[in-house]
Amino acid sequence: MNFKIIKNARVYAPQYRGLCDIFIAGEKIGLIQEHIDIAALPVEVIDAEGKIATPGFIDRHVHIIGGGGQQGYASLVPEVTVSELVSCGITTVVGLLGTDGYLKDLNSLYAKTKALCQEGLSAYMLTSFYGLPERTLTNSVAEDLIYIDKVIGCKLAMSDDRSSFPTELEILRLINQVRLGGFTSGKGGFLHIHLGNLPSGISPLLHIAKSYPTLIRYISPTHMIRTEELFQQSVEFAKMGGFVDYSTGGTRFKSPHACVLDARQLGVPLHHISFSSDGHGGVRRVNPETGEVTYRPAPLGLNLSEVSILNQECDMPLEQAITLITSNPATHMNLSGKGRLEDGYDADICFLDDELRLTDVISRGELMMRNCEIIKKGRYE
């Protein structure tokens, strides 16, 4: 087993713990305390003086095998690389399918998920895709959660002209599947719902939450700042006890950090909100002068940018802002050992300078980025 010790880091776990040393044993955090004596220990010492240490970032919505395809075969977005994720501080990623559930299938998604794990990251996946009937690796969504190690939830789309327009009953039946599969497997389980910009918004989800309050924990709506109407519904849903996800890299009516501030002003608890990138999805752009429609891959790095704005420009304490991409998504997705710097947790650590620029990344105890240089790349990079 390899041992490392991080010296002199300002630790945000995400709560501020002050200047601490972090002892890493293999892939786990062994100990965090003010001073750890290393005189007799055969360890690698990493001096983090002047740097901030936070939990590794979690991105719960990434098209790891590429999204897109809405302008034909040539518009399919390529898969994500290890370096792209590491360069954004993402040590834990959740992969999923989008409208691409026909050309890009769950078998390929599972293989990519496992490959990212073999390369040193932590990766999980959602079963199914935009449409209905649901697509699965086994006979059902519940069995995917029970028998497929990396499946932690299910994907669905609604209020989008590309969706299958699921009814409330169909949504309830999928919630039943993730709930049964989740508690049988011990994974928790959730239904992750892509939202488009149709006027229906999340009305069926709000009705479900009011009619069956115990089910709200299994509902995970995303792209909730695509329109102002969706944002207002996200506030209502979160104040009922639901968890909402704000996309940083997709379409939005207002900047994500501003939406977080507005939501808090309206009474939404911060721990009920997360950021995700929608990375490597196909982002549609219309030239206002020519009307030309183009697509590009959604970026992966905007989660940290929005957290930085909250802290550096909006005066939100870092120990609060960083929860949006660490402890909050880990808690909602029931990712044991993730999202915090605590004894016994996975050794996923990001190091930032005073301007919150990413400088170093450790994933599962392995140094992946050092002094802004990627030192662990994917096999074919």
VOGU-3710 file (C-alpha; in Angstrom, 3 decimals, decimal comma):
1> mnfkiiknar> 0,000/0,000/0,000  1,238/3,482/-0,891  1,236/6,225/1,728  1,159/9,990/1,200  0,941/12,936/3,507  -0,292/16,376/2,525  1,353/19,044/4,661  0,178/22,574/5,447  -3,094/22,642/3,494  -6,015/24,902/4,377
11> vyapqyrglc> -8,683/22,242/4,571  -12,311/22,734/3,569  -13,974/19,410/4,262  -16,247/21,205/3,064  -16,522/22,855/6,508  -13,407/24,867/7,270  -10,976/22,903/9,442  -8,038/25,263/9,278  -4,417/24,402/8,542  -4,130/20,612/8,589
21> difiagekig> -2,116/17,623/7,439  -3,854/14,834/5,522  -2,558/11,265/5,729  -3,510/9,057/2,754  -3,301/5,255/2,965  -3,831/3,721/-0,465  -7,100/5,073/-1,835  -8,431/6,306/1,522  -7,965/9,226/3,871  -6,449/7,768/7,014
31> liqehidiaa> -6,249/10,830/9,203  -6,719/14,596/9,123  -5,343/16,649/11,980  -3,407/19,794/12,713  -0,023/18,072/12,691  0,950/14,525/11,778  4,415/13,334/12,749  6,011/11,580/9,781  9,501/11,032/11,194  9,275/7,228/11,153
41> lpvevidaeg> 6,814/6,785/8,276  7,855/5,737/4,734  5,591/8,229/3,005  5,574/10,559/0,025  5,326/14,124/1,290  3,388/16,724/-0,701  3,789/20,273/0,532  0,539/22,206/0,006  1,603/25,373/1,756  -0,495/28,319/0,603
51> kiatpgfidr> -3,078/26,053/-1,046  -6,683/25,236/-0,279  -7,695/21,564/-0,101  -11,291/20,626/-0,902  -13,049/17,338/-1,640  -12,672/16,185/-5,237  -15,429/17,583/-7,424  -18,481/15,517/-8,349  -20,217/16,052/-11,690  -23,508/14,199/-11,730
61> hvhiiggggq> -24,435/14,798/-15,377  -21,816/14,130/-18,062  -22,201/12,525/-21,480  -19,031/10,493/-21,027  -19,425/8,727/-24,395  -20,585/11,948/-26,066  -24,006/13,371/-26,762  -25,215/15,403/-29,711  -26,258/13,947/-33,048  -28,988/16,446/-33,762
71> qgyaslvpev> -27,416/17,533/-37,047  -26,718/14,056/-38,302  -23,994/11,484/-37,726  -21,149/13,963/-38,051  -22,502/16,012/-35,138  -22,111/13,213/-32,591  -19,905/14,494/-29,773  -16,763/12,463/-28,973  -16,318/10,740/-25,625  -14,732/12,499/-22,679
81> tvselvscgi> -11,070/11,917/-21,773  -9,438/11,418/-18,402  -7,409/14,612/-18,865  -10,524/16,690/-19,532  -12,099/15,533/-16,289  -8,942/15,901/-14,203  -8,226/19,369/-15,580  -11,610/20,447/-14,191  -11,061/18,783/-10,812  -13,698/16,128/-11,467
91> ttvvgllgtd> -12,739/12,981/-9,556  -16,246/11,482/-9,517  -18,452/11,498/-12,604  -21,894/10,133/-13,437  -22,328/9,183/-17,091  -25,622/9,013/-18,972  -27,240/8,884/-22,370  -29,309/11,640/-23,954  -31,167/11,761/-27,249  -28,356/9,490/-28,398
101> gylkdlnsly> -29,902/6,302/-26,974  -30,016/4,570/-30,320  -26,522/5,013/-31,770  -24,856/5,128/-28,345  -26,105/2,425/-26,036  -25,882/1,319/-22,422  -23,261/-1,323/-23,173  -20,854/1,347/-24,415  -21,747/3,602/-21,503  -20,983/0,834/-19,022
111> aktkalcqeg> -17,667/0,052/-20,722  -16,621/3,721/-20,591  -17,671/3,948/-16,945  -15,478/0,972/-16,070  -12,607/2,344/-18,160  -12,612/5,654/-16,273  -12,458/3,704/-13,019  -9,495/1,688/-14,300  -7,763/4,960/-15,191  -7,998/6,177/-11,591
121> lsaymltsfy> -11,256/8,132/-11,383  -14,579/7,166/-9,786  -17,386/6,738/-12,303  -21,019/5,689/-12,154  -23,849/5,586/-14,686  -27,584/5,947/-15,128  -29,603/3,350/-16,961  -32,103/4,146/-19,770  -32,143/7,433/-21,746  -34,533/10,204/-22,862
131> glpertltns> -37,300/7,964/-24,020  -39,908/5,353/-23,220  -40,131/2,434/-23,152  -37,069/2,465/-20,926  -33,866/0,783/-22,098  -31,951/-1,382/-19,650  -28,991/-3,749/-19,428  -31,045/-6,453/-17,714  -34,794/-7,048/-17,623  -35,729/-3,890/-15,730
141> vaedliyidk> -34,508/-0,662/-14,175  -34,704/-2,230/-10,704  -32,578/-5,196/-11,768  -30,001/-2,881/-13,350  -29,587/-1,193/-9,965  -29,453/-4,525/-8,159  -27,115/-6,451/-10,468  -25,029/-3,888/-12,391  -22,342/-2,506/-10,092  -22,062/0,971/-11,602
151> vigcklamsd> -25,754/1,751/-12,128  -27,009/4,144/-9,423  -30,138/5,595/-11,045  -32,270/6,005/-14,153  -32,543/8,726/-16,814  -35,761/10,145/-18,306  -36,741/13,284/-20,245  -39,912/15,343/-20,004  -41,267/18,748/-21,065  -39,019/18,564/-24,119
161> drssfptele> -40,115/18,246/-27,731  -37,553/15,463/-28,099  -38,928/13,480/-25,149  -41,466/10,659/-25,206  -43,938/12,814/-23,227  -44,211/10,498/-20,219  -47,444/10,500/-18,245  -47,554/10,908/-14,475  -48,340/7,198/-14,135  -45,296/6,258/-16,241
171> ilrlinqvrl> -43,102/8,493/-14,096  -44,499/6,897/-10,932  -43,750/3,433/-12,264  -40,132/4,398/-12,934  -39,849/5,890/-9,443  -41,110/2,554/-8,132  -38,343/0,792/-10,078  -35,498/2,997/-8,817  -36,882/2,847/-5,295  -37,104/-0,951/-5,209
181> ggftsgkggf> -33,764/-1,394/-6,966  -32,178/1,237/-4,758  -33,087/-0,166/-1,386  -32,440/-3,762/-2,454  -28,944/-2,908/-3,685  -28,240/-0,377/-0,935  -27,510/2,296/-3,552  -30,458/4,542/-2,752  -31,594/5,004/-6,339  -33,072/8,063/-8,065
191> lhihlgnlps> -34,851/9,078/-11,257  -32,794/11,783/-12,985  -35,124/13,832/-15,181  -33,967/16,005/-18,075  -36,171/19,084/-18,435  -36,755/20,907/-21,691  -38,419/24,308/-22,075  -42,034/23,285/-22,773  -44,649/25,070/-20,637  -45,566/21,897/-18,718
201> gispllhiak> -42,301/22,171/-16,771  -42,255/19,891/-13,724  -45,987/20,086/-12,980  -46,332/16,268/-12,864  -43,396/16,042/-10,448  -44,908/18,663/-8,159  -48,189/16,750/-8,149  -46,393/13,504/-7,326  -44,479/15,191/-4,509  -47,697/16,595/-3,026
211> syptliryis> -49,610/13,342/-3,390  -46,818/11,014/-2,259  -44,387/13,019/-0,074  -42,167/10,011/0,646  -41,275/9,738/-3,048  -39,705/13,187/-3,416  -36,253/11,900/-2,384  -36,204/9,630/-5,462  -36,863/12,460/-7,945  -33,883/14,346/-9,386
221> pthmirteel> -34,831/17,076/-11,892  -32,010/18,751/-13,816  -31,592/21,720/-16,204  -33,824/23,597/-13,758  -32,615/27,055/-14,808  -33,323/26,617/-18,503  -36,241/29,063/-18,175  -37,445/31,423/-15,448  -40,627/29,382/-15,098  -38,603/26,206/-14,463
231> fqqsvefakm> -36,517/28,036/-11,890  -39,611/29,134/-9,998  -40,853/25,543/-10,026  -37,453/24,395/-8,767  -37,853/26,707/-5,789  -41,278/25,238/-5,009  -39,972/21,679/-5,392  -36,904/22,282/-3,205  -38,948/23,968/-0,464  -41,091/20,816/-0,383
241> ggfvdystgg> -37,933/18,863/0,436  -36,773/17,970/-3,085  -33,283/18,207/-4,522  -32,683/20,310/-7,669  -29,788/20,457/-10,100  -28,718/23,608/-11,949  -26,753/23,068/-15,183  -23,743/25,309/-15,688  -22,917/24,318/-19,266  -26,326/24,147/-20,939
251> trfksphacv> -29,089/26,591/-21,815  -30,083/28,882/-18,955  -32,143/32,040/-18,578  -29,748/33,436/-15,968  -26,272/32,643/-14,670  -26,176/29,625/-12,331  -24,559/31,495/-9,443  -27,262/34,168/-9,599  -29,941/31,475/-9,540  -28,415/29,951/-6,414
261> ldarqlgvpl> -28,444/33,331/-4,692  -32,051/33,948/-5,771  -33,120/30,485/-4,605  -31,602/31,050/-1,184  -33,356/34,412/-0,917  -36,611/32,582/-1,641  -36,007/30,095/1,156  -34,341/27,133/-0,564  -31,759/25,372/1,645  -28,354/25,383/-0,036
271> hhisfssdgh> -27,895/21,666/0,636  -30,826/20,945/-1,708  -28,995/22,383/-4,759  -26,188/21,042/-6,928  -24,323/22,134/-10,046  -23,656/19,815/-12,979  -22,020/20,548/-16,314  -24,003/18,550/-18,898  -20,466/18,116/-20,251  -19,999/16,722/-23,759
281> ggvrrvnpet> -23,641/17,135/-24,554  -24,443/18,929/-27,789  -25,068/22,643/-27,120  -27,219/24,361/-29,733  -26,351/27,902/-30,833  -28,217/30,159/-33,274  -26,365/32,993/-35,002  -28,621/36,042/-34,437  -27,503/37,636/-37,696  -27,583/34,683/-40,094
291> gevtyrpapl> -29,898/32,283/-38,300  -27,315/29,523/-38,730  -27,639/26,743/-36,152  -24,454/25,165/-34,851  -23,605/22,721/-32,058  -20,582/22,371/-29,802  -19,683/20,103/-26,889  -20,874/21,468/-23,565  -17,839/22,435/-21,458  -16,857/20,608/-18,277
301> glnlsevsil> -15,151/23,407/-16,367  -17,993/25,778/-15,557  -18,965/24,170/-12,235  -15,810/25,456/-10,541  -16,141/28,799/-12,341  -19,609/29,336/-10,877  -18,468/28,268/-7,405  -15,577/30,714/-7,712  -17,936/33,568/-8,604  -20,141/32,759/-5,617
311> nqecdmpleq> -17,133/32,966/-3,330  -14,919/35,608/-4,926  -17,539/38,032/-6,235  -20,685/37,295/-4,221  -19,009/36,775/-0,824  -20,491/33,352/-0,178  -18,145/31,494/2,220  -16,150/28,845/0,389  -17,283/26,155/2,820  -20,817/26,821/1,573
321> aitlitsnpa> -20,156/27,387/-2,138  -18,036/24,253/-2,548  -20,889/22,034/-1,308  -22,651/22,530/-4,652  -20,098/20,245/-6,339  -18,999/18,061/-3,420  -21,130/17,083/-0,421  -24,528/18,043/-1,859  -24,501/15,720/-4,895  -22,765/12,988/-2,864
331> thmnlsgkgr> -25,514/13,077/-0,253  -28,380/13,064/-2,729  -26,930/10,253/-4,851  -25,991/8,244/-1,743  -22,325/8,043/-2,780  -20,733/6,589/0,312  -17,228/7,891/1,038  -17,517/10,769/-1,436  -17,933/14,533/-1,192  -16,052/15,152/2,062
341> ledgydadic> -12,551/15,147/3,473  -13,004/12,873/6,463  -11,180/9,937/8,007  -12,093/6,782/6,068  -13,417/8,640/3,020  -11,963/8,199/-0,462  -8,803/10,240/-0,990  -10,280/12,547/-3,649  -8,770/15,996/-3,165  -8,588/19,201/-5,198
351> flddelrltd> -6,057/21,930/-4,427  -6,788/25,560/-5,250  -4,863/28,785/-4,978  -6,259/31,940/-3,381  -8,050/32,844/-6,620  -9,668/29,368/-6,611  -7,677/28,248/-9,624  -7,163/24,509/-9,694  -3,511/23,520/-9,204  -3,434/19,852/-8,128
361> visrgelmmr> -5,757/16,850/-8,125  -5,614/13,576/-6,213  -8,107/10,861/-7,162  -8,443/7,712/-5,059  -5,065/8,473/-3,542  -3,258/8,923/-6,865  -1,766/12,249/-7,917  -3,364/13,115/-11,267  -2,424/16,795/-11,611  0,602/18,515/-10,080
371> nceiikkgry> 1,274/22,259/-10,259  -1,312/22,702/-13,055  0,185/19,890/-15,165  -1,740/16,698/-15,939  0,525/13,805/-14,964  -2,005/10,958/-15,334  -3,666/10,719/-18,724  -5,906/8,162/-20,372  -4,219/5,291/-22,160  -4,832/6,668/-25,663
381> e> -4,278/10,361/-24,988
//
